[in-house]
Amino acid sequence: MSQKLHPPAVPGVPSLEDSYSWLTASLPSRLAETARALPRRLGLGTAGEGGWTDFVGLHPNRELPLYAAQEIEEDTGGLCLSPAELHRFVRAHHVGGFAWLLRDRLADGQVPADEQLMELARRYTEGWRDALAEATGDAGLTETVMADATARWRRGTAAERSDANRGTLSPAAYAGMVRDKLAWVGTPSRALLLSCGGATRLHAFREAHDLFLLGLQAVDDVIDREEDGARRGTDVPSWLGCSPGALLRVAPKLVARAADRAASAGFSWIGAWLENFAHAILAWRIDGDAVRDEVEAIGLASELEAAVLAEDGLAVGRATRVPVGA
């Protein structure tokens, strides 16, 4: 397989644990134990230490900015920025994950809130701002992308609560809710593309990544349907009016379409990874009517893809500083 289908080895890229050490280095001693045990508190592992690396297994989820940094020029096939600059964007990607996983678990009630966790959430949000500002070197860009991610998360969270009360959910609404709640995942990569002058390719990268995340969320929502039923009184397949098997079969279709979208815009590294991942999950099924599930999945995947491709623009229009406790 051509080397162009794989990102280059970049020495010194921070690991998740490296980034967590950077984030927590300045915490007061009274928060040290809460920070150390946070992965376990969030349900990401059983050990008191670590847990981040085990939880984030897929390479694009760990180092998405590496894929966004691919230079499109045929004669280079390398990175659009220096290794040191890439390191800072990867760290911002990690720190955003720590901050938003905590905020999301607290908002969903999956983790009982206490004073220390609320303070950690505020401090981690401020740490994300610092990491993004260090990566971009542009305070205005940092505030704009942070405000957009925050506005989208609030909108997605509100929609989720509203839809849970209503008991039904259209494919377009589901796609919008997932994209909004997870917009923070791609924020550092989005800022990287804007910093590198890749605004014309940003939309394609975002669409590909959103289709990938939507596929992963479909799998999670099938796996979590018993837990969701206990917590909300219903589950996502029931919301959508489809079988769990059909929602599961949606995942490889969306990931394959993500691969095509990425490759068509010159992002061959993530395009190749997504193509391989789509193939790896192609055989995933659960008990049920396989033919009906497949037919239903084809239609559902098309509706979800159309919803992703139809959306454009920021949820906020200009740089607005995000309050630390927002």
URCOR-V112171 format. One record per residue. N is the residue number from 1. BURIAL is + if it has 24 or more other ideal C-beta (glycine too) atoms within 12 Angstrom, else -. D_CENTER is the distance of its C-alpha to the mean C-alpha in whole Angstrom. Layout:
n->{N & N}
burial->{BURIAL & BURIAL}
d_center->{D_CENTER & D_CENTER}
This chain:
n->{1 & 2 & 3 & 4 & 5 & 6 & 7 & 8 & 9 & 10 & 11 & 12 & 13 & 14 & 15 & 16 & 17 & 18 & 19 & 20 & 21 & 22 & 23 & 24 & 25 & 26 & 27 & 28 & 29 & 30 & 31 & 32 & 33 & 34 & 35 & 36 & 37 & 38 & 39 & 40 & 41 & 42 & 43 & 44 & 45 & 46 & 47 & 48 & 49 & 50 & 51 & 52 & 53 & 54 & 55 & 56 & 57 & 58 & 59 & 60 & 61 & 62 & 63 & 64 & 65 & 66 & 67 & 68 & 69 & 70 & 71 & 72 & 73 & 74 & 75 & 76 & 77 & 78 & 79 & 80 & 81 & 82 & 83 & 84 & 85 & 86 & 87 & 88 & 89 & 90 & 91 & 92 & 93 & 94 & 95 & 96 & 97 & 98 & 99 & 100 & 101 & 102 & 103 & 104 & 105 & 106 & 107 & 108 & 109 & 110 & 111 & 112 & 113 & 114 & 115 & 116 & 117 & 118 & 119 & 120 & 121 & 122 & 123 & 124 & 125 & 126 & 127 & 128 & 129 & 130 & 131 & 132 & 133 & 134 & 135 & 136 & 137 & 138 & 139 & 140 & 141 & 142 & 143 & 144 & 145 & 146 & 147 & 148 & 149 & 150 & 151 & 152 & 153 & 154 & 155 & 156 & 157 & 158 & 159 & 160 & 161 & 162 & 163 & 164 & 165 & 166 & 167 & 168 & 169 & 170 & 171 & 172 & 173 & 174 & 175 & 176 & 177 & 178 & 179 & 180 & 181 & 182 & 183 & 184 & 185 & 186 & 187 & 188 & 189 & 190 & 191 & 192 & 193 & 194 & 195 & 196 & 197 & 198 & 199 & 200 & 201 & 202 & 203 & 204 & 205 & 206 & 207 & 208 & 209 & 210 & 211 & 212 & 213 & 214 & 215 & 216 & 217 & 218 & 219 & 220 & 221 & 222 & 223 & 224 & 225 & 226 & 227 & 228 & 229 & 230 & 231 & 232 & 233 & 234 & 235 & 236 & 237 & 238 & 239 & 240 & 241 & 242 & 243 & 244 & 245 & 246 & 247 & 248 & 249 & 250 & 251 & 252 & 253 & 254 & 255 & 256 & 257 & 258 & 259 & 260 & 261 & 262 & 263 & 264 & 265 & 266 & 267 & 268 & 269 & 270 & 271 & 272 & 273 & 274 & 275 & 276 & 277 & 278 & 279 & 280 & 281 & 282 & 283 & 284 & 285 & 286 & 287 & 288 & 289 & 290 & 291 & 292 & 293 & 294 & 295 & 296 & 297 & 298 & 299 & 300 & 301 & 302 & 303 & 304 & 305 & 306 & 307 & 308 & 309 & 310 & 311 & 312 & 313 & 314 & 315 & 316 & 317 & 318 & 319 & 320 & 321 & 322 & 323 & 324 & 325 & 326}
burial->{- & - & - & - & - & - & + & - & - & + & - & - & + & + & - & + & + & - & + & + & + & + & + & + & - & - & + & - & - & - & + & - & - & + & + & + & + & + & + & - & + & + & - & + & - & - & - & - & - & - & + & + & + & - & + & + & - & + & + & + & + & + & + & + & + & + & + & + & + & + & + & + & - & - & - & - & - & + & + & + & + & - & - & - & + & + & + & + & + & + & + & + & + & + & + & + & + & + & + & + & + & + & + & + & + & + & + & + & - & - & + & - & - & - & - & + & + & - & - & + & + & + & + & + & + & + & + & + & + & + & + & + & + & + & + & + & - & - & - & - & + & + & + & + & + & + & + & + & + & + & + & + & + & + & + & + & + & - & + & + & - & - & + & + & - & - & - & - & + & - & + & + & + & + & + & + & + & + & + & + & + & + & + & + & + & + & + & + & + & + & + & + & + & + & + & + & - & + & - & - & + & + & + & + & + & + & + & + & + & + & + & + & + & + & + & + & + & + & + & - & + & + & - & + & + & - & - & + & - & - & - & + & - & + & + & + & + & + & + & + & - & + & + & + & + & + & + & + & + & + & + & + & + & + & + & + & + & + & + & + & + & + & + & - & + & + & + & + & + & + & + & + & + & + & + & - & + & + & - & - & + & - & - & + & + & - & - & - & - & - & - & - & + & + & - & + & + & - & - & + & + & - & + & + & + & - & + & + & + & - & + & - & - & + & + & - & - & - & - & - & - & + & - & - & - & +}
d_center->{28 & 28 & 26 & 25 & 22 & 21 & 20 & 23 & 23 & 22 & 24 & 23 & 19 & 18 & 17 & 15 & 18 & 20 & 17 & 18 & 21 & 21 & 19 & 22 & 25 & 26 & 26 & 29 & 31 & 30 & 27 & 27 & 27 & 24 & 22 & 23 & 23 & 19 & 17 & 20 & 20 & 17 & 18 & 16 & 19 & 23 & 24 & 25 & 23 & 20 & 18 & 15 & 15 & 16 & 13 & 11 & 13 & 11 & 12 & 10 & 7 & 10 & 11 & 9 & 12 & 15 & 14 & 14 & 17 & 19 & 22 & 23 & 27 & 29 & 31 & 28 & 25 & 24 & 22 & 22 & 22 & 24 & 23 & 23 & 21 & 18 & 19 & 18 & 15 & 13 & 15 & 13 & 10 & 11 & 12 & 10 & 8 & 12 & 12 & 10 & 10 & 14 & 14 & 12 & 15 & 17 & 17 & 17 & 20 & 19 & 20 & 23 & 23 & 26 & 27 & 25 & 22 & 22 & 23 & 21 & 18 & 20 & 21 & 17 & 16 & 19 & 18 & 15 & 17 & 20 & 17 & 16 & 20 & 21 & 19 & 19 & 23 & 23 & 23 & 23 & 20 & 18 & 19 & 18 & 14 & 14 & 16 & 14 & 11 & 13 & 15 & 13 & 11 & 15 & 16 & 13 & 15 & 18 & 18 & 17 & 20 & 22 & 21 & 22 & 25 & 26 & 25 & 24 & 21 & 21 & 19 & 18 & 18 & 15 & 13 & 14 & 13 & 9 & 9 & 10 & 9 & 5 & 6 & 6 & 3 & 6 & 9 & 11 & 11 & 12 & 14 & 15 & 16 & 18 & 20 & 21 & 22 & 20 & 20 & 21 & 19 & 16 & 16 & 16 & 13 & 11 & 12 & 12 & 8 & 8 & 11 & 9 & 6 & 9 & 11 & 10 & 10 & 13 & 14 & 13 & 15 & 18 & 18 & 18 & 20 & 23 & 21 & 20 & 24 & 25 & 23 & 23 & 26 & 24 & 21 & 19 & 21 & 24 & 22 & 22 & 25 & 24 & 25 & 22 & 23 & 23 & 19 & 19 & 20 & 18 & 15 & 17 & 18 & 15 & 14 & 17 & 17 & 14 & 16 & 19 & 17 & 16 & 19 & 21 & 20 & 21 & 18 & 20 & 18 & 14 & 17 & 19 & 16 & 15 & 18 & 19 & 16 & 17 & 21 & 20 & 19 & 21 & 24 & 22 & 24 & 25 & 29 & 30 & 31 & 30 & 31 & 30 & 27 & 26 & 28 & 26 & 23 & 24 & 24 & 21 & 19 & 21 & 21 & 17 & 17 & 19 & 17 & 15 & 17 & 19 & 17 & 17 & 18 & 17 & 17 & 19 & 22 & 23 & 22 & 22 & 22 & 20 & 22 & 21 & 21 & 19}
